């Protein structure tokens, strides 16, 4: 009985994904081409009624994150349904799991995950920018219909975008939140200009590894503080002009060698004494930006502007388009620190708690 049910569910999924692939080609196998909306509707009707999702029924440790069988969410007129391929495991996911931090209206079971990537399985009646079969990624904060730790997720169409050239579904699940946070820091908060000297503190993490590359796209010189020798090697590979261990290295000496007259800006992605050393290495009139949510905010310094920011500022679809354009300028890497199956989501959170995460942890759903 169990085996028959499992096979039936798998066949349904295969049928659905086959239909989605047909949309990409413009027609179903053996049929004439049909309008995209008709094909999308057919694909949606052939999807499974239920899905596997990693969710919590109460706050707690990693052990409360378990596999649930839940209904595949319905979509509204301005939403898309995504067959999730990969999902990012963000640092704030631990706070959500432990204390329901940042969740405006928690309902159990709570499916976690604010970013991920997959194939569009169905589109709402008002969606014109995407179609079934599109490979997309996105960042959808506090989504009322559940997160990306699931086989399917229903999200607003304006919080996802097609994959940029050179990025695949295998790593795009780690791009949305981290990429937008990095981009907003470089472009929005700091407004980095070609030739400026930038210190990225916490450069070997999920946001920092992308920020290094985006800063190089913008023409900056980059000093990266990283975690350990392997972190230093990683940021050098990603394009940093100089690097130093953010906890045990001599940041002041590295910064003076990097920018003897003082650096122009600091992107603060980590806190602590190391951040103070970075800020002291700025020239008069230098600037600091930090995303809301880092462990402790930078202390005020005379003659230095300090700007907090969020990953999203303005229409998200425009920011995703700008991120895609920046990524396509050069060869771009999305470092994956570790990958776990959906069933092992709790183990992914244990790895997150262990620290020394170079890049981002990711769940593979398909």
C-alpha positions as CSV (number, residue, x, y, z in Angstrom):
1,X,0.0,0.0,0.0
2,X,2.8,2.5,1.0
3,X,4.8,1.6,-2.1
4,X,1.8,2.0,-4.4
5,X,1.0,5.5,-2.9
6,X,4.7,6.5,-3.3
7,X,4.8,5.4,-7.0
8,X,1.5,7.1,-7.7
9,X,2.7,10.4,-6.2
10,X,6.0,10.1,-8.2
11,X,4.0,9.5,-11.4
12,X,1.9,12.6,-10.7
13,X,5.0,14.7,-10.3
14,X,6.5,13.3,-13.5
15,X,3.3,14.1,-15.4
16,X,3.3,17.6,-14.0
17,X,6.9,18.4,-14.8
18,X,6.4,16.9,-18.3
19,X,3.5,19.3,-18.9
20,X,5.6,22.2,-17.6
21,X,8.4,21.3,-20.0
22,X,5.9,21.2,-22.8
23,X,5.0,24.8,-22.0
24,X,8.6,25.8,-22.5
25,X,8.5,24.3,-26.0
26,X,5.2,26.0,-26.7
27,X,3.0,23.0,-27.0
28,X,2.1,19.7,-25.3
29,X,3.5,16.5,-26.8
30,X,1.5,15.5,-29.8
31,X,-0.7,18.6,-29.9
32,X,-0.8,21.9,-31.7
33,X,0.5,25.0,-29.9
34,X,-2.0,26.4,-27.4
35,X,-2.1,29.8,-25.6
36,X,0.3,29.9,-22.6
37,X,-2.6,30.5,-20.2
38,X,-4.3,27.2,-21.3
39,X,-1.1,25.2,-21.0
40,X,-0.4,26.7,-17.6
41,X,-3.9,25.7,-16.5
42,X,-3.4,22.2,-17.7
43,X,-0.1,21.8,-15.9
44,X,-1.7,23.1,-12.7
45,X,-4.5,20.6,-12.9
46,X,-2.1,17.7,-13.2
47,X,0.0,18.6,-10.2
48,X,-0.2,16.6,-7.0
49,X,-2.7,17.6,-4.4
50,X,-0.2,17.3,-1.5
51,X,3.5,17.9,-1.1
52,X,6.4,17.3,1.4
53,X,7.6,20.3,3.3
54,X,10.0,21.0,6.2
55,X,7.9,22.8,8.8
56,X,7.7,23.5,12.5
57,X,4.7,23.0,14.8
58,X,6.2,25.0,17.6
59,X,9.3,27.0,18.3
60,X,12.4,25.1,19.4
61,X,15.7,23.6,18.4
62,X,16.6,22.0,15.1
63,X,14.6,18.9,16.1
64,X,11.3,20.7,15.7
65,X,11.9,21.1,12.0
66,X,10.3,18.0,10.5
67,X,8.8,16.7,7.3
68,X,5.1,17.3,6.9
69,X,2.6,16.3,4.2
70,X,0.7,19.4,3.3
71,X,-1.7,20.6,0.6
72,X,0.0,22.2,-2.5
73,X,-0.8,25.9,-2.0
74,X,-3.4,27.6,-4.3
75,X,-2.3,30.7,-6.1
76,X,-4.0,34.1,-6.4
77,X,-4.3,36.2,-9.5
78,X,-0.9,37.9,-9.0
79,X,1.0,34.8,-7.8
80,X,3.0,31.9,-9.2
81,X,3.4,28.4,-8.1
82,X,7.0,27.2,-8.1
83,X,8.1,23.6,-8.1
84,X,11.1,24.1,-5.8
85,X,14.5,22.8,-6.9
86,X,16.8,24.3,-4.2
87,X,16.2,26.5,-1.2
88,X,18.5,28.7,0.8
89,X,19.1,28.2,4.6
90,X,19.6,31.8,6.0
91,X,21.1,32.8,9.3
92,X,17.8,34.3,10.3
93,X,16.0,31.0,9.8
94,X,17.4,29.9,13.2
95,X,15.7,32.9,14.9
96,X,12.4,32.1,13.1
97,X,12.6,28.5,14.2
98,X,13.6,29.3,17.8
99,X,11.5,32.3,18.6
100,X,9.3,33.1,15.5
101,X,11.4,36.2,15.0
102,X,10.3,38.4,12.1
103,X,7.1,36.4,11.5
104,X,4.1,38.8,11.5
105,X,1.3,36.3,11.7
106,X,2.7,32.8,12.6
107,X,0.4,29.8,11.8
108,X,1.4,26.2,12.3
109,X,2.6,24.2,10.6
110,X,5.0,27.0,9.6
111,X,6.9,26.1,6.4
112,X,10.3,27.9,6.5
113,X,12.5,29.4,3.9
114,X,12.6,32.9,2.4
115,X,14.5,32.2,-0.8
116,X,14.8,29.5,-3.4
117,X,14.7,28.5,-7.0
118,X,12.7,26.2,-9.2
119,X,10.4,25.9,-12.2
120,X,7.1,27.9,-12.5
121,X,4.4,25.2,-12.3
122,X,1.4,27.6,-12.7
123,X,0.6,31.3,-13.0
124,X,-2.2,33.4,-11.7
125,X,-4.7,35.0,-14.1
126,X,-3.1,38.5,-13.8
127,X,0.5,37.4,-14.3
128,X,2.0,38.4,-17.6
129,X,5.7,38.4,-17.0
130,X,6.2,34.7,-16.3
131,X,4.9,31.5,-17.7
132,X,4.8,27.8,-16.7
133,X,8.2,26.2,-17.3
134,X,10.3,29.3,-16.6
135,X,13.3,28.7,-14.3
136,X,13.2,31.3,-11.6
137,X,14.7,32.3,-8.3
138,X,13.5,34.8,-5.6
139,X,13.3,36.2,-2.2
140,X,9.9,36.3,-0.6
141,X,9.9,37.6,3.0
142,X,7.3,36.4,5.5
143,X,5.2,34.8,2.8
144,X,1.7,34.1,4.1
145,X,1.4,30.9,2.0
146,X,4.6,29.3,3.4
147,X,8.3,29.2,2.5
148,X,10.7,27.5,0.1
149,X,11.4,24.5,2.4
150,X,8.8,22.6,0.4
151,X,8.2,20.8,-2.9
152,X,6.0,23.7,-4.0
153,X,5.6,27.3,-2.9
154,X,3.1,30.0,-3.9
155,X,4.5,33.5,-4.0
156,X,3.8,36.9,-5.5
157,X,5.1,37.1,-9.0
158,X,7.0,40.3,-8.4
159,X,9.3,38.6,-5.8
160,X,10.8,36.2,-8.3
161,X,12.8,36.6,-11.6
162,X,14.1,34.4,-14.3
163,X,17.6,33.0,-13.7
164,X,20.4,35.2,-14.9
165,X,22.7,33.8,-17.6
166,X,25.3,31.4,-16.1
167,X,23.3,30.5,-13.0
168,X,21.6,27.2,-12.7
169,X,18.8,25.8,-10.5
170,X,21.5,23.8,-8.6
171,X,22.8,27.0,-6.9
172,X,20.2,29.7,-7.6
173,X,18.4,28.7,-4.4
174,X,21.1,30.5,-2.5
175,X,21.0,33.7,-4.5
176,X,17.8,35.6,-3.8
177,X,18.2,36.9,-0.2
178,X,22.0,37.1,-0.2
179,X,22.3,38.6,-3.6
180,X,19.7,41.4,-3.0
181,X,21.3,42.2,0.4
182,X,24.8,42.4,-1.2
183,X,23.5,44.5,-4.1
184,X,21.6,46.9,-1.9
185,X,24.7,47.4,0.3
186,X,27.0,48.0,-2.7
187,X,24.7,50.1,-4.9
188,X,22.0,51.5,-2.6
189,X,23.6,52.2,0.7
190,X,27.2,52.8,-0.2
191,X,26.8,53.9,-3.8
192,X,30.2,52.5,-4.6
193,X,32.0,54.2,-7.5
194,X,34.8,52.9,-9.8
195,X,38.2,53.1,-8.2
196,X,36.9,53.4,-4.6
197,X,38.5,51.3,-1.8
198,X,36.0,49.1,0.0
199,X,36.5,46.9,3.1
200,X,33.9,44.1,3.3
201,X,33.8,42.8,6.8
202,X,32.4,39.2,6.9
203,X,33.2,38.6,3.3
204,X,33.3,34.8,3.4
205,X,29.6,34.4,4.4
206,X,26.5,34.1,2.3
207,X,26.2,37.8,1.6
208,X,29.8,38.7,1.7
209,X,30.9,36.2,-1.0
210,X,28.4,37.8,-3.4
211,X,29.3,41.3,-2.3
212,X,32.9,40.8,-3.2
213,X,32.0,40.0,-6.7
214,X,29.4,42.7,-7.1
215,X,31.9,45.3,-5.8
216,X,34.4,44.2,-8.4
217,X,31.7,44.6,-11.1
218,X,31.3,48.2,-9.9
219,X,35.0,48.7,-10.2
220,X,36.0,48.9,-6.5
221,X,39.2,47.8,-4.9
222,X,38.3,45.2,-2.2
223,X,39.8,44.3,1.1
224,X,37.9,41.3,2.5
225,X,37.9,40.1,6.0
226,X,37.2,36.4,6.1
227,X,37.0,33.4,8.4
228,X,40.1,31.2,8.5
229,X,42.6,30.3,5.9
230,X,40.0,28.6,3.8
231,X,37.8,31.7,3.9
232,X,40.7,33.9,2.8
233,X,41.4,31.5,-0.1
234,X,37.7,31.7,-1.1
235,X,37.5,35.5,-1.2
236,X,40.8,35.7,-3.1
237,X,39.3,33.3,-5.7
238,X,36.2,35.5,-5.9
239,X,38.2,38.6,-6.8
240,X,39.2,40.3,-3.6
241,X,42.4,42.4,-4.0
242,X,43.5,41.7,-0.5
243,X,42.2,39.6,2.4
244,X,42.8,39.2,6.2
245,X,41.4,36.9,8.9
246,X,38.6,38.8,10.4
247,X,39.1,37.4,13.9
248,X,42.7,36.6,14.3
249,X,44.5,38.7,11.7
250,X,45.8,42.3,12.0
251,X,43.1,44.2,10.3
252,X,44.6,47.6,11.0
253,X,47.9,46.7,9.3
254,X,46.1,45.0,6.4
255,X,43.9,48.1,5.9
256,X,46.8,50.5,6.0
257,X,48.7,48.5,3.4
258,X,45.5,48.3,1.3
259,X,44.6,52.0,1.5
260,X,47.4,54.1,3.2
261,X,45.3,57.3,3.0
262,X,42.2,55.5,4.5
263,X,39.6,53.4,2.8
264,X,36.4,55.0,1.3
265,X,33.8,52.6,2.7
266,X,33.0,49.6,4.8
267,X,30.3,47.1,4.2
268,X,29.6,45.6,7.7
269,X,28.3,42.1,7.4
270,X,29.7,41.0,10.8
271,X,30.1,42.8,14.1
272,X,32.7,42.7,17.0
273,X,36.1,44.2,17.5
274,X,37.0,43.4,13.9
275,X,34.4,45.8,12.6
276,X,35.8,48.6,14.8
277,X,39.2,48.1,13.3
278,X,37.6,48.3,9.8
279,X,35.8,51.6,10.6
280,X,39.0,53.1,12.2
281,X,40.7,52.4,8.8
282,X,38.4,54.8,7.0
283,X,39.4,58.2,5.7
284,X,37.6,61.2,7.1
285,X,34.2,61.4,5.4
286,X,34.2,57.6,4.8
287,X,31.0,55.7,5.0
288,X,29.7,52.5,6.6
289,X,26.6,50.4,5.6
290,X,25.2,47.5,7.4
291,X,22.1,45.4,6.9
292,X,19.5,45.3,9.6
293,X,19.9,42.1,11.6
294,X,23.6,41.9,12.2
295,X,24.6,41.0,15.8
296,X,25.3,44.5,16.9
297,X,25.2,47.8,15.1
298,X,28.4,49.8,14.4
299,X,29.2,52.5,17.0
300,X,29.1,56.1,15.9
301,X,32.4,57.6,14.7
302,X,33.0,61.3,14.2
303,X,33.3,62.2,10.5
304,X,31.9,58.8,9.4
305,X,28.4,58.3,8.0
306,X,26.7,55.0,9.1
307,X,23.8,53.8,7.1
308,X,21.5,50.8,8.0
309,X,19.6,49.2,5.1
310,X,17.3,46.4,4.1
311,X,17.7,43.9,1.3
312,X,14.6,45.4,-0.4
313,X,14.2,49.1,-1.1
314,X,11.5,49.9,-3.7
315,X,10.0,47.5,-6.3
316,X,11.6,44.1,-5.9
317,X,11.3,43.1,-9.5
318,X,13.4,46.1,-10.5
319,X,16.1,45.1,-8.0
320,X,16.1,41.5,-9.2
321,X,16.5,42.8,-12.7
322,X,19.5,44.9,-11.6
323,X,21.0,42.0,-9.8
324,X,20.7,39.8,-12.9
325,X,22.4,42.5,-15.0
326,X,25.3,42.8,-12.5
327,X,25.7,39.0,-12.4
328,X,25.9,38.7,-16.1
329,X,28.8,41.2,-16.4
330,X,31.4,38.6,-15.4
331,X,31.8,35.0,-14.4
332,X,29.8,34.7,-11.1
333,X,30.0,32.1,-8.4
334,X,27.5,31.3,-5.7
335,X,29.5,29.5,-3.1
336,X,27.6,26.6,-1.4
337,X,29.0,25.7,2.1
338,X,26.9,22.6,2.4
339,X,23.9,20.9,0.8
340,X,21.3,18.8,2.5
341,X,18.1,17.0,1.3
342,X,14.7,18.4,2.3
343,X,14.4,15.5,4.7
344,X,17.6,16.6,6.4
345,X,16.5,20.2,7.0
346,X,17.1,19.8,10.7
347,X,20.7,18.7,10.0
348,X,21.1,21.8,7.9
349,X,20.1,24.0,10.9
350,X,22.6,22.1,13.1
351,X,25.3,22.9,10.5
352,X,24.2,26.5,10.6
353,X,24.6,26.6,14.4
354,X,28.1,25.1,14.1
355,X,29.4,28.2,12.4
356,X,32.3,28.8,10.0
357,X,29.8,28.7,7.1
358,X,31.7,29.8,3.9
359,X,29.0,30.8,1.5
360,X,25.5,29.6,2.1
361,X,23.9,26.3,3.2
362,X,21.3,25.0,0.8
363,X,18.5,22.4,0.7
364,X,18.1,20.3,-2.4
365,X,14.4,19.6,-2.9
366,X,14.6,18.0,-6.4
